[in-house]
Amino acid sequence: METARPTFIAIDGRSGSGKSTFASDLAQHLATTSTVAVLRLEDLYHGWQGLGRACELYAQLLPALASGQPVTYPTWDWATDSVGPQQSFAPGEIVIIEGVGALNDQTLGFIDLGIWLDAPEDFRRERALTRDGQTYRPYWDTWAAQEHTYLLEHSPQHHANLRIDTSTRSHPLTALLESSRFLPSTIAELVLASSHGSNAPKFRQSYQAPADAAALFEAITVHMPHAALLESTSQHLEDPLGRNRYSLLAFSTQQQPPLLMGDAKGATIQLEGASLQLGQNFFDSLQNQWPPVEALHTDYPLPMWVGYLGYELKREVGASNLSAEISPGVNRPDAQFFAPDTVVIIDHELGQMHLHSINKPDAEITIVLGNPPQQRSGQDLCVPHFTCADTAAGYQEKIRRAQHEIYEGNTYEVCLTTELTAQVEDFNPFEAYCRMRQSSPAPFAHYLRLPKLEVASISPERFLALSKNAQLRAEPIKGTRPRGTDEESDLALKHDLATHPKDRAENIMIVDLLRNDLSHHAVPGSVRVTRLCSVESYATVHQMVSTIDATLKSPELAADALREAFPPGSMTGAPKLSTMNILDELEEHRARGLYSGAVGYLGADGAADFSVVIRTLVCDKLPDRSWRLSLGLGGAITADSVPEEEWEEVITKSRGVLQALGATFPLSTAR
């Protein structure tokens, strides 16, 4: 009869990091449902110079253990400093390997869960010497040198699935249990039964909808470092597709909620005092985290993760590898989402508000929800003075270079961009957002607050929505005109946009691109264009918008569908990949960051909704506590684009944000 392969859990870390105690605690926890055996690598160390030999011996034992067979190995007699008697070890259903060397390169094919315990050297040394006293003290430096060599040769901390800082988490078992819902289901079931379901809030209560979502958001979240307001501020505008129905307030009452992050080094989930390594690619990793195995069904949107997808994730669809550097040596993550423990859903159509929370919320939150403020009091706002990455002449020359690429047949539409930046000592991003939302209502307005980043947006454009019923929808914008000074001129500009062959060509090319993007994971024959070249009017501009719908083949393909559509085609041009490479050259390899990416949520019911990051002020908190502000701008270049007119369109698109801030387009580059 074949013996079942055990599950291997390796606990590695430098001396004094707490491996031995953690292994004992974990074994006791797992023993309630499984047989557990703990292999202590210190039993394999042959002397104070024996780390390398122990790693080799341990690797030799694993194949037999993986077959469920007992093994024997020579021990070390520390009293005589010589080889001791043979020792036998029989595997259980779970084998925990504990000790320095547990995650060495030769063993990785066997390990199901690797855990690295970390702590500062002084902390580890004090704990180790307190534990082992005078026995260890003379050999600390000798053993530490071997550990250093081991780390250089094997990089065990990078092989670990979970890294725990035991100087901040005195009970690493608790950190493991908290992370278990994000682990692969086979491991999660061992660590904590039913832990791999949705992390969506479960406490529910309903109220009357507030008069002002921003005032309510401010009253509740003013001191919370992780919060988001995803709202429609354009209820008074025509809304044929129901985009203005809901506004969402999502926040964490914890100082450190789970953070789902991605950059060029890989994807992680950051927890308090711990980090879970997910994989090299963000979208691949997302597929294992969302949609949740146990979906929570409601009649309205319910975010599970809230955050952004930065433009530099384009590396995962074959484009070049850039990073958004906001100050020397400091890069902004390319993707960052937080898991809210409390969500408030405002249904503007029914005049209702629904509270969902993991636990019963504090009384002060429910009091505010029951009696929300009618309006907020405005605050002073520092007026930033922006500079532009391009001069008018320089940008127009880039347009001509883009047209040359079109004439050469390398692309047929290039979405060229530039960037306004400013640095200010003191700034209030939420005040900026409130001014922007008031002066320029939009269906996909949003404010996002993270510890080192705040985002204020009046985006009119949807990137991609996915309903809980597997319906995909993209609504690209291509084609812009300023609003007129009077009704007659306004109607003339709107008519010109609706009928101009260049704008229609821009829009239709992106529609074709998105039809292709959605088709990759759609039910054959389900892709359709619901609206083509419609004109929507906003406070400062008219926009040409189309709508493409499709049906997703399977809920498990949701993350793949996001990747296939990313970055938004309206921000790249077409064909997408070759055009992104052209754009890198034209934009001098300047990372766009959040701009041209997407902000939104991943739902607890498998739904999602993301807006394109345009008309958006990105506010980065720098190490010196000052603010770096950036506003991305651009437009689509085609063969018949007029460079001077395209530059004027850039200035037109800046007005919604700049006027709300009391700022102006930088005169030194405007002409």
SEBAMAR-96016 format. One record per residue (C-alpha): chain; residue in one letter; x, y, z. Coordinates in Angstrom, 2 decimals. Layout:
N
  ch  aa        u        v        w
   A   a        X        Y        Z
...
END
This chain:
671
  ch  aa        u        v        w
   A   m     0.00     0.00     0.00
   A   e     1.41     3.37    -1.05
   A   t     2.08     5.83     1.76
   A   a     0.67     9.35     1.31
   A   r     3.22    12.10     0.85
   A   p     3.51    14.28     3.96
   A   t     3.04    18.04     3.84
   A   f     6.38    19.76     4.48
   A   i     6.56    23.06     6.38
   A   a    10.03    24.59     6.66
   A   i    10.82    27.21     9.34
   A   d    14.09    28.99     8.68
   A   g    15.79    32.09    10.08
   A   r    18.97    33.21    11.75
   A   s    19.80    32.24    15.31
   A   g    17.63    33.83    17.95
   A   s    14.73    34.57    15.61
   A   g    12.37    32.23    17.49
   A   k    12.28    29.20    15.22
   A   s    12.28    26.51    17.89
   A   t     9.44    27.96    19.95
   A   f     7.39    28.69    16.84
   A   a     7.85    25.14    15.56
   A   s     6.63    23.74    18.88
   A   d     3.61    26.05    18.94
   A   l     2.74    25.25    15.33
   A   a     3.08    21.50    15.91
   A   q     0.75    21.70    18.89
   A   h    -1.77    23.70    16.85
   A   l    -1.71    21.30    13.88
   A   a    -1.81    18.17    16.05
   A   t    -5.50    18.74    16.77
   A   t    -6.35    17.55    13.24
   A   s    -3.22    15.79    11.89
   A   t    -0.22    13.74    12.97
   A   v     2.83    16.01    13.17
   A   a     6.55    15.28    13.34
   A   v     9.18    17.97    13.94
   A   l    12.67    17.56    12.46
   A   r    15.11    19.80    14.34
   A   l    18.08    20.61    12.13
   A   e    20.24    21.29    15.18
   A   d    20.30    17.51    15.56
   A   l    22.09    17.38    12.18
   A   y    24.68    20.08    12.92
   A   h    28.05    18.33    13.35
   A   g    29.91    20.91    15.39
   A   w    30.09    24.68    15.26
   A   q    31.30    24.49    11.65
   A   g    28.62    22.01    10.60
   A   l    25.93    24.11     8.89
   A   g    26.95    23.27     5.33
   A   r    27.19    19.53     6.05
   A   a    23.81    19.61     7.83
   A   c    22.16    21.15     4.76
   A   e    23.53    18.34     2.59
   A   l    22.41    15.61     5.02
   A   y    18.94    17.16     5.37
   A   a    18.55    17.25     1.57
   A   q    19.49    13.56     1.41
   A   l    16.78    12.64     3.94
   A   l    13.91    14.41     2.17
   A   p    13.22    11.93    -0.69
   A   a    12.63     9.08     1.78
   A   l    10.51    11.31     4.03
   A   a     8.48    12.41     0.99
   A   s     7.72     8.72     0.40
   A   g     6.45     8.46     3.96
   A   q     9.43     6.34     5.04
   A   p    11.35     6.73     8.34
   A   v    14.99     7.79     8.16
   A   t    18.08     7.53    10.36
   A   y    20.95     9.97    10.64
   A   p    24.08    10.42    12.78
   A   t    23.80    12.89    15.63
   A   w    26.56    14.97    17.19
   A   d    27.84    14.52    20.69
   A   w    28.47    18.08    21.79
   A   a    30.17    16.95    25.03
   A   t    32.90    15.04    23.19
   A   d    32.77    17.15    20.02
   A   s    32.40    14.01    17.90
   A   v    29.83    11.97    15.96
   A   g    27.23    10.45    18.23
   A   p    24.70     7.61    17.91
   A   q    22.23     7.15    15.06
   A   q    18.78     8.67    15.51
   A   s    15.54     7.64    13.82
   A   f    12.85     9.97    12.57
   A   a     9.41     8.91    11.33
   A   p     7.31    11.38     9.31
   A   g     3.74    12.26    10.21
   A   e     1.01    13.62     7.94
   A   i     2.76    16.95     8.44
   A   v     6.53    17.31     8.80
   A   i     7.85    20.57    10.25
   A   i    11.54    21.17     9.54
   A   e    12.99    23.78    11.90
   A   g    16.42    25.33    11.86
   A   v    18.94    27.35     9.90
   A   g    19.14    25.63     6.51
   A   a    15.50    24.52     6.31
   A   l    15.03    26.49     3.06
   A   n    18.33    25.71     1.36
   A   d    18.30    25.43    -2.43
   A   q    18.45    21.63    -2.55
   A   t    15.16    21.22    -0.67
   A   l    12.82    23.65    -2.44
   A   g    11.13    21.03    -4.60
   A   f     9.83    19.32    -1.45
   A   i     8.68    22.26     0.67
   A   d     4.96    23.06     0.63
   A   l     5.15    26.09     2.91
   A   g     8.33    28.00     3.69
   A   i     8.45    30.43     6.60
   A   w    11.33    32.81     7.32
   A   l    11.59    34.39    10.77
   A   d    13.44    37.68    10.90
   A   a    14.55    40.13    13.59
   A   p    17.34    42.71    14.09
   A   e    20.71    41.26    15.07
   A   d    20.82    42.78    18.56
   A   f    17.35    41.39    19.28
   A   r    18.31    37.90    18.06
   A   r    21.66    37.84    19.87
   A   e    20.11    38.80    23.19
   A   r    17.39    36.18    22.87
   A   a    19.77    33.41    21.75
   A   l    22.31    34.06    24.48
   A   t    19.60    34.33    27.11
   A   r    18.31    30.95    26.00
   A   d    21.61    29.08    25.60
   A   g    23.78    31.04    28.03
   A   q    27.52    30.49    28.12
   A   t    27.41    27.46    25.79
   A   y    26.66    29.59    22.74
   A   r    28.49    32.82    23.62
   A   p    32.04    31.81    22.53
   A   y    30.76    30.53    19.19
   A   w    28.26    33.28    18.25
   A   d    30.55    34.94    15.71
   A   t    31.62    31.59    14.20
   A   w    28.05    30.46    13.70
   A   a    26.92    33.91    12.52
   A   a    29.58    33.82     9.78
   A   q    28.23    30.47     8.55
   A   e    24.71    31.86     8.55
   A   h    25.92    34.85     6.53
   A   t    27.49    32.54     3.92
   A   y    24.32    30.45     3.84
   A   l    22.18    33.54     3.15
   A   l    24.49    34.66     0.35
   A   e    24.56    31.24    -1.33
   A   h    20.94    30.16    -0.88
   A   s    18.82    33.35    -0.30
   A   p    16.41    31.39     1.92
   A   q    14.46    34.52     2.91
   A   h    13.48    34.98    -0.74
   A   h    12.35    31.34    -1.06
   A   a     9.96    31.69     1.87
   A   n     6.22    32.03     1.27
   A   l     5.78    33.90     4.54
   A   r     8.22    36.23     6.31
   A   i     7.53    37.20     9.92
   A   d     9.36    39.85    11.94
   A   t     9.49    38.32    15.40
   A   s    10.72    41.57    16.95
   A   t     7.26    43.04    16.28
   A   r     5.22    39.82    16.34
   A   s     6.09    38.03    19.57
   A   h     3.69    35.21    18.62
   A   p     4.46    34.25    14.99
   A   l     1.75    31.57    15.09
   A   t    -0.82    34.37    15.25
   A   a     0.72    35.97    12.15
   A   l     0.52    32.63    10.34
   A   l    -3.14    32.21    11.29
   A   e    -3.92    35.74    10.11
   A   s    -2.25    35.05     6.76
   A   s    -3.86    31.64     6.30
   A   r    -6.84    32.96     4.31
   A   f    -4.37    34.10     1.64
   A   l    -2.44    30.81     1.45
   A   p    -3.15    28.10    -1.13
   A   s    -6.28    26.25    -0.09
   A   t    -4.51    22.95     0.64
   A   i    -2.21    24.65     3.16
   A   a    -4.89    26.96     4.52
   A   e    -7.13    24.01     5.34
   A   l    -4.35    22.50     7.42
   A   v    -3.49    25.71     9.24
   A   l    -6.99    26.94     9.92
   A   a   -10.21    25.28     8.79
   A   s   -12.47    27.53     6.63
   A   s    -9.84    30.28     6.64
   A   h    -9.61    30.59     2.85
   A   g   -12.95    32.23     2.23
   A   s   -13.84    35.82     1.57
   A   n   -12.48    38.50     3.87
   A   a   -15.52    40.67     3.18
   A   p   -17.39    42.38     6.04
   A   k   -20.30    40.44     7.52
   A   f   -22.05    42.75    10.01
   A   r   -24.87    44.58     8.22
   A   q   -27.07    47.56     8.94
   A   s   -29.03    49.99     6.75
   A   y   -29.64    53.73     6.96
   A   q   -31.04    56.58     4.92
   A   a   -28.64    57.89     2.27
   A   p   -26.66    61.00     3.28
   A   a   -26.89    64.37     1.56
   A   d   -23.12    64.55     1.00
   A   a   -20.98    61.40     0.68
   A   a   -17.72    63.36     1.00
   A   a   -18.82    65.01     4.27
   A   l   -19.77    61.60     5.68
   A   f   -16.48    60.08     4.52
   A   e   -14.47    62.84     6.16
   A   a   -16.37    62.60     9.44
   A   i   -15.70    58.86     9.72
   A   t   -12.23    58.36     8.23
   A   v   -10.31    61.56     8.97
   A   h    -7.75    59.70    11.14
   A   m    -7.66    56.42     9.18
   A   p    -4.58    55.79     7.01
   A   h    -6.37    53.34     4.68
   A   a    -9.60    54.65     3.18
   A   a   -11.27    55.17    -0.18
   A   l   -14.27    57.03    -1.55
   A   l   -15.42    55.70    -4.92
   A   e   -18.34    57.82    -5.93
   A   s   -20.53    59.12    -8.66
   A   t   -20.76    62.89    -8.34
   A   s   -22.75    63.34   -11.56
   A   q   -26.25    62.21   -10.63
   A   h   -27.71    65.27   -12.38
   A   l   -26.16    64.26   -15.73
   A   e   -27.67    61.89   -18.26
   A   d   -26.94    58.31   -17.22
   A   p   -28.21    55.75   -19.74
   A   l   -26.06    52.92   -18.34
   A   g   -26.71    53.31   -14.61
   A   r   -23.17    54.39   -13.71
   A   n   -24.33    56.99   -11.19
   A   r   -26.31    54.72    -8.88
   A   y   -23.74    53.83    -6.20
   A   s   -21.05    55.52    -4.15
   A   l   -18.76    53.44    -1.93
   A   l   -16.91    54.30     1.27
   A   a   -14.33    51.65     2.16
   A   f   -11.91    51.87     5.07
   A   s    -9.95    49.94     7.65
   A   t   -10.32    50.68    11.33
   A   q    -6.98    48.89    11.85
   A   q    -3.70    50.72    11.48
   A   q    -2.32    47.85     9.39
   A   p    -4.88    46.01     7.27
   A   p    -3.78    43.40     4.71
   A   l    -2.14    45.12     1.72
   A   l    -1.98    43.40    -1.67
   A   m     1.01    44.87    -3.52
   A   g     3.02    44.36    -6.68
   A   d     6.21    45.71    -8.22
   A   a     9.08    44.51   -10.39
   A   k    10.25    42.18    -7.58
   A   g     6.92    40.35    -7.31
   A   a     3.57    40.34    -5.58
   A   t     3.08    40.27    -1.81
   A   i     0.46    40.61     0.87
   A   q     1.74    42.79     3.70
   A   l     0.36    42.08     7.16
   A   e     1.24    43.52    10.53
   A   g     4.82    42.35    11.11
   A   a     4.65    39.81     8.29
   A   s     4.84    39.53     4.51
   A   l     3.36    36.80     2.33
   A   q     5.21    36.24    -0.95
   A   l     2.71    35.42    -3.70
   A   g     4.71    35.14    -6.91
   A   q     6.68    37.05    -9.52
   A   n     3.69    38.44   -11.45
   A   f     0.89    40.46    -9.92
   A   f    -1.96    39.27   -12.16
   A   d    -0.97    35.60   -11.78
   A   s    -0.91    36.07    -8.02
   A   l    -4.23    37.90    -8.07
   A   q    -5.83    34.90    -9.74
   A   n    -5.08    32.86    -6.61
   A   q    -6.59    35.49    -4.29
   A   w    -9.65    36.69    -6.19
   A   p   -12.49    35.99    -6.86
   A   p   -12.97    34.48    -3.38
   A   v   -13.76    30.80    -3.05
   A   e   -16.79    31.64    -0.93
   A   a   -18.44    34.60    -2.64
   A   l   -20.66    36.88    -0.58
   A   h   -23.79    37.78    -2.54
   A   t   -25.53    41.12    -2.15
   A   d   -27.76    43.33    -4.27
   A   y   -25.12    46.06    -4.44
   A   p   -21.32    46.38    -4.83
   A   l   -19.22    45.12    -1.93
   A   p   -15.43    45.65    -2.19
   A   m   -13.02    42.99    -0.93
   A   w    -9.89    44.86    -2.08
   A   v    -9.67    48.56    -2.95
   A   g    -6.73    50.20    -4.68
   A   y    -4.93    50.80    -7.95
   A   l    -3.21    49.14   -10.89
   A   g    -0.30    51.31   -12.03
   A   y     0.63    51.67   -15.68
   A   e     4.01    49.99   -15.13
   A   l     2.24    46.64   -14.70
   A   k     2.45    46.67   -18.50
   A   r     5.65    44.64   -17.99
   A   e     3.35    41.65   -17.31
   A   v     1.87    41.83   -20.81
   A   g     5.27    41.93   -22.51
   A   a     6.12    45.65   -22.42
   A   s     9.29    47.17   -20.98
   A   n    10.15    47.14   -17.31
   A   l    10.00    50.61   -15.70
   A   s     9.36    51.68   -12.11
   A   a     7.73    54.84   -10.79
   A   e    10.49    56.61    -8.84
   A   i     8.99    59.42    -6.76
   A   s    12.26    60.46    -5.09
   A   p    15.84    59.17    -5.30
   A   g    15.80    55.49    -4.36
   A   v    12.08    55.49    -3.52
   A   n     9.70    53.70    -5.89
   A   r     5.92    53.68    -5.62
   A   p     4.43    50.15    -5.79
   A   d     3.00    49.37    -9.22
   A   a    -0.13    47.96    -7.61
   A   q    -1.50    48.48    -4.12
   A   f    -4.82    47.40    -2.59
   A   f    -6.01    47.34     1.01
   A   a    -8.61    45.00     2.48
   A   p   -11.29    47.15     4.15
   A   d   -12.90    45.85     7.31
   A   t   -15.81    48.28     6.90
   A   v   -17.72    49.30     3.77
   A   v   -20.58    51.76     3.36
   A   i   -22.63    51.53     0.17
   A   i   -24.79    54.51    -0.84
   A   d   -27.63    53.70    -3.23
   A   h   -28.51    57.06    -4.79
   A   e   -31.43    55.61    -6.72
   A   l   -33.23    54.16    -3.69
   A   g   -31.98    56.73    -1.17
   A   q   -30.48    54.01     1.03
   A   m   -27.15    53.39     2.73
   A   h   -25.84    49.96     3.77
   A   l   -23.10    49.29     6.32
   A   h   -21.02    46.10     6.17
   A   s   -18.34    45.45     8.78
   A   i   -16.30    42.45     9.91
   A   n   -17.23    43.24    13.49
   A   k   -19.84    45.49    15.03
   A   p   -18.42    48.97    14.44
   A   d   -17.62    51.48    17.15
   A   a   -20.51    53.54    18.44
   A   e   -19.03    56.75    17.01
   A   i   -19.24    55.33    13.47
   A   t   -22.85    54.20    13.79
   A   i   -23.79    57.55    15.36
   A   v   -22.35    59.42    12.37
   A   l   -24.07    57.05     9.93
   A   g   -27.38    57.58    11.70
   A   n   -26.98    61.35    11.71
   A   p   -24.58    62.24     8.86
   A   p   -23.31    65.80     8.35
   A   q   -25.28    67.72     5.73
   A   q   -22.17    69.32     4.26
   A   r   -18.50    69.77     5.00
   A   s   -16.67    72.94     5.83
   A   g   -14.04    73.84     3.30
   A   q   -10.42    74.28     4.37
   A   d    -7.50    76.35     3.10
   A   l    -5.50    74.80     0.29
   A   c    -1.97    75.60    -0.78
   A   v    -1.94    76.59    -4.47
   A   p     0.73    74.50    -6.21
   A   h     2.91    75.87    -9.00
   A   f     3.41    73.19   -11.62
   A   t     6.14    72.55   -14.14
   A   c     5.67    70.45   -17.27
   A   a     7.84    67.58   -18.46
   A   d     7.59    69.00   -22.01
   A   t     7.59    72.38   -23.70
   A   a     4.99    73.11   -26.35
   A   a     7.65    72.83   -29.04
   A   g     9.07    69.62   -27.57
   A   y     5.67    67.95   -27.29
   A   q     4.75    68.91   -30.84
   A   e     8.01    67.45   -32.09
   A   k     7.13    64.18   -30.31
   A   i     3.78    64.25   -32.12
   A   r     5.61    64.47   -35.45
   A   r     7.83    61.56   -34.43
   A   a     4.71    59.56   -33.51
   A   q     3.23    60.33   -36.92
   A   h     6.43    59.10   -38.53
   A   e     5.94    55.78   -36.72
   A   i     2.40    55.69   -38.12
   A   y     3.66    56.37   -41.66
   A   e     6.22    53.59   -41.22
   A   g     3.42    51.15   -40.35
   A   n     4.61    50.51   -36.78
   A   t     1.39    51.80   -35.19
   A   y    -1.81    53.51   -36.22
   A   e    -2.67    55.45   -33.05
   A   v    -0.29    56.69   -30.33
   A   c    -1.62    57.98   -26.99
   A   l     1.17    60.39   -26.16
   A   t     1.34    61.89   -22.66
   A   t     3.19    64.43   -20.58
   A   e     3.19    65.27   -16.88
   A   l     2.76    68.32   -14.67
   A   t     4.57    68.12   -11.31
   A   a     4.86    70.30    -8.24
   A   q     6.42    69.95    -4.80
   A   v     4.80    71.65    -1.81
   A   e     5.60    71.60     1.88
   A   d     2.00    71.38     3.06
   A   f    -1.00    70.04     1.16
   A   n    -4.45    68.61     1.86
   A   p    -5.29    66.08    -0.89
   A   f    -8.81    65.48     0.40
   A   e    -9.59    69.20     0.27
   A   a    -8.27    69.19    -3.29
   A   y   -10.54    66.27    -4.12
   A   c   -13.60    67.99    -2.66
   A   r   -12.96    71.08    -4.75
   A   m   -12.44    68.97    -7.86
   A   r   -15.63    66.94    -7.37
   A   q   -17.66    70.09    -6.83
   A   s   -16.41    71.95    -9.91
   A   s   -16.23    68.92   -12.25
   A   p   -18.73    66.15   -11.37
   A   a   -17.87    62.77   -12.86
   A   p   -19.29    59.22   -12.80
   A   f   -16.00    57.67   -11.63
   A   a   -14.69    60.25    -9.17
   A   h   -12.54    58.77    -6.44
   A   y   -10.32    59.60    -3.51
   A   l    -7.84    57.00    -2.28
   A   r    -5.78    57.32     0.91
   A   l    -2.81    55.10     1.70
   A   p     0.01    55.83     4.18
   A   k     2.39    57.43     1.64
   A   l    -0.02    58.16    -1.17
   A   e    -3.31    59.98    -1.73
   A   v    -5.18    60.13    -5.04
   A   a    -7.83    62.70    -6.01
   A   s    -9.65    62.01    -9.27
   A   i   -12.55    63.27   -11.35
   A   s   -12.21    60.53   -13.94
   A   p   -15.08    60.29   -16.43
   A   e   -13.86    56.99   -17.90
   A   r   -14.48    53.38   -16.96
   A   f   -11.63    50.99   -17.63
   A   l   -13.37    47.69   -16.98
   A   a   -16.33    46.47   -14.99
   A   l   -17.22    42.87   -14.20
   A   s   -20.61    42.03   -12.75
   A   k   -21.23    39.14   -10.37
   A   n   -23.04    37.56   -13.32
   A   a   -19.82    37.53   -15.38
   A   q   -20.71    40.48   -17.64
   A   l   -17.69    42.51   -18.79
   A   r   -17.96    46.16   -19.81
   A   a   -15.38    48.66   -21.07
   A   e   -16.18    52.31   -21.84
   A   p   -13.21    53.97   -23.55
   A   i   -13.06    57.72   -24.11
   A   k   -11.38    59.09   -27.21
   A   g   -12.21    62.54   -28.51
   A   t   -12.39    65.78   -26.53
   A   r   -13.69    69.33   -26.98
   A   p   -13.79    72.19   -24.47
   A   r   -17.16    73.49   -23.32
   A   g   -18.37    76.62   -25.11
   A   t   -18.66    80.09   -23.64
   A   d   -22.39    80.17   -24.40
   A   e   -25.10    77.71   -25.45
   A   e   -24.60    78.27   -29.16
   A   s   -20.84    77.76   -29.12
   A   d   -21.22    74.81   -26.74
   A   l   -23.62    73.02   -29.08
   A   a   -21.35    73.75   -32.02
   A   l   -18.37    72.23   -30.26
   A   k   -20.41    69.19   -29.25
   A   h   -21.61    68.72   -32.84
   A   d   -18.07    69.11   -34.16
   A   l   -16.86    66.36   -31.83
   A   a   -19.72    64.04   -32.76
   A   t   -19.12    64.37   -36.49
   A   h   -15.40    64.96   -36.88
   A   p   -13.82    62.06   -38.81
   A   k   -10.53    62.25   -36.87
   A   d   -12.20    61.86   -33.46
   A   r   -14.45    59.09   -34.69
   A   a   -11.44    57.31   -36.16
   A   e    -9.56    57.62   -32.82
   A   n   -12.51    56.20   -30.93
   A   i   -13.28    53.37   -33.34
   A   m    -9.65    52.20   -33.38
   A   i    -9.70    51.85   -29.59
   A   v   -13.09    50.12   -29.74
   A   d   -11.56    47.53   -32.07
   A   l    -8.62    47.12   -29.69
   A   l   -10.90    46.55   -26.70
   A   r   -13.13    44.15   -28.61
   A   n    -9.99    42.09   -29.11
   A   d    -8.90    42.48   -25.45
   A   l   -12.26    41.28   -24.11
   A   s   -12.57    38.45   -26.61
   A   h    -9.65    36.48   -25.16
   A   h   -11.66    35.25   -22.17
   A   a   -15.20    35.91   -23.38
   A   v   -17.88    33.46   -24.46
   A   p   -17.54    33.24   -28.25
   A   g   -20.01    35.57   -29.94
   A   s   -20.74    37.56   -26.77
   A   v   -18.58    40.60   -27.58
   A   r   -20.73    43.49   -28.80
   A   v   -20.53    47.26   -29.13
   A   t   -23.47    48.66   -27.16
   A   r   -22.66    52.33   -27.86
   A   l   -20.42    53.73   -30.58
   A   c   -19.07    57.28   -30.54
   A   s   -21.63    58.78   -28.17
   A   v   -20.90    62.26   -26.78
   A   e   -21.09    62.93   -23.03
   A   s   -20.83    66.44   -21.60
   A   y   -19.00    67.34   -18.40
   A   a   -18.24    70.59   -16.62
   A   t   -15.20    71.55   -18.67
   A   v   -15.24    69.18   -21.67
   A   h   -17.33    67.15   -24.11
   A   q   -16.10    63.54   -24.50
   A   m   -16.69    60.83   -27.10
   A   v   -17.45    57.51   -25.40
   A   s   -18.16    53.99   -26.62
   A   t   -19.30    50.90   -24.71
   A   i   -18.11    47.33   -25.35
   A   d   -19.79    44.40   -23.56
   A   a   -18.92    40.72   -23.32
   A   t   -19.62    37.66   -21.18
   A   l   -16.73    36.09   -19.26
   A   k   -16.32    32.37   -19.90
   A   s   -15.76    31.51   -16.23
   A   p   -15.44    33.43   -12.94
   A   e   -11.98    31.88   -12.46
   A   l   -10.80    33.91   -15.46
   A   a   -11.57    37.29   -13.88
   A   a    -7.94    38.21   -13.11
   A   d    -6.88    37.01   -16.56
   A   a    -9.52    39.26   -18.14
   A   l    -8.15    42.23   -16.20
   A   r    -4.62    41.49   -17.38
   A   e    -5.68    41.03   -20.99
   A   a    -7.33    44.46   -21.02
   A   f    -4.48    46.21   -19.17
   A   p    -3.25    48.89   -19.59
   A   p    -6.40    50.67   -20.77
   A   g    -6.29    50.77   -24.56
   A   s    -7.46    54.37   -24.57
   A   m    -4.16    55.27   -22.85
   A   t    -1.83    53.31   -25.15
   A   g    -3.06    53.32   -28.71
   A   a    -2.97    50.41   -31.08
   A   p    -1.59    47.88   -31.68
   A   k    -1.08    47.92   -27.94
   A   l     2.30    46.26   -27.36
   A   s     4.26    47.84   -30.20
   A   t     2.73    51.23   -29.42
   A   m     3.71    51.01   -25.74
   A   n     7.31    50.42   -26.84
   A   i     7.13    53.46   -29.12
   A   l     5.68    55.50   -26.25
   A   d     8.55    54.54   -23.96
   A   e    10.95    56.08   -26.47
   A   l     8.85    59.19   -27.11
   A   e     8.27    59.79   -23.39
   A   e    11.98    59.29   -22.65
   A   h    11.33    56.23   -20.48
   A   r     9.46    58.33   -17.94
   A   a     7.27    56.07   -15.83
   A   r     3.61    57.14   -15.87
   A   g     2.90    55.61   -12.47
   A   l    -0.78    55.66   -11.52
   A   y    -1.66    57.85   -14.49
   A   s    -2.95    55.71   -17.38
   A   g    -3.59    52.88   -14.93
   A   a    -6.79    52.12   -13.04
   A   v    -8.35    52.68    -9.62
   A   g   -11.25    50.65    -8.27
   A   y   -12.25    47.57    -6.33
   A   l   -12.29    43.78    -6.47
   A   g   -15.59    42.57    -5.06
   A   a   -16.45    39.97    -2.45
   A   d   -18.99    38.57    -4.92
   A   g   -16.50    38.31    -7.81
   A   a   -17.54    41.64    -9.30
   A   a   -15.09    44.47   -10.00
   A   d   -15.15    48.03   -11.29
   A   f   -12.18    50.19   -12.29
   A   s   -11.90    53.68   -13.70
   A   v    -9.08    54.94   -15.90
   A   v    -6.68    57.21   -14.03
   A   i    -7.15    60.47   -15.95
   A   r    -8.04    63.97   -14.67
   A   t    -6.30    62.77   -11.52
   A   l    -4.01    64.45    -9.01
   A   v    -1.54    61.93    -7.57
   A   c    -0.11    63.06    -4.22
   A   d     2.99    61.27    -2.90
   A   k     4.25    61.91     0.63
   A   l     8.03    62.17     0.40
   A   p    10.51    61.07     3.08
   A   d    10.99    64.71     4.17
   A   r     7.18    64.98     4.70
   A   s     6.68    67.30     1.74
   A   w     4.29    66.41    -1.08
   A   r     5.04    65.57    -4.70
   A   l     1.99    66.32    -6.84
   A   s     1.60    65.01   -10.39
   A   l    -1.04    65.38   -13.07
   A   g    -0.74    63.27   -16.21
   A   l    -2.12    64.64   -19.48
   A   g    -2.16    63.54   -23.09
   A   g    -4.12    62.60   -26.17
   A   a    -4.33    60.25   -29.10
   A   i    -2.12    60.98   -32.11
   A   t    -3.21    59.77   -35.55
   A   a    -1.89    60.38   -39.04
   A   d    -4.00    63.51   -39.49
   A   s    -3.37    65.05   -36.06
   A   v    -2.36    68.71   -36.03
   A   p     0.43    69.13   -33.45
   A   e    -0.68    72.59   -32.31
   A   e    -4.26    71.41   -31.79
   A   e    -3.10    68.35   -29.85
   A   w    -1.11    70.58   -27.49
   A   e    -4.18    72.77   -26.98
   A   e    -6.14    69.61   -26.10
   A   v    -3.56    68.82   -23.40
   A   i    -4.14    72.25   -21.88
   A   t    -7.93    71.80   -22.15
   A   k    -7.77    68.49   -20.27
   A   s    -5.80    70.09   -17.44
   A   r    -8.45    72.68   -16.62
   A   g   -10.82    70.53   -14.57
   A   v    -8.12    69.77   -12.01
   A   l    -6.06    72.97   -12.17
   A   q    -9.00    75.36   -11.88
   A   a   -10.29    73.51    -8.82
   A   l    -6.85    73.94    -7.19
   A   g    -6.64    77.61    -8.13
   A   a    -3.59    76.69   -10.23
   A   t    -2.72    77.38   -13.86
   A   f    -0.99    75.54   -16.65
   A   p     2.70    76.53   -16.49
   A   l     3.14    79.58   -18.72
   A   s     6.77    78.78   -19.49
   A   t     5.67    75.71   -21.43
   A   a     2.16    76.66   -22.58
   A   r     3.35    78.27   -25.81
END
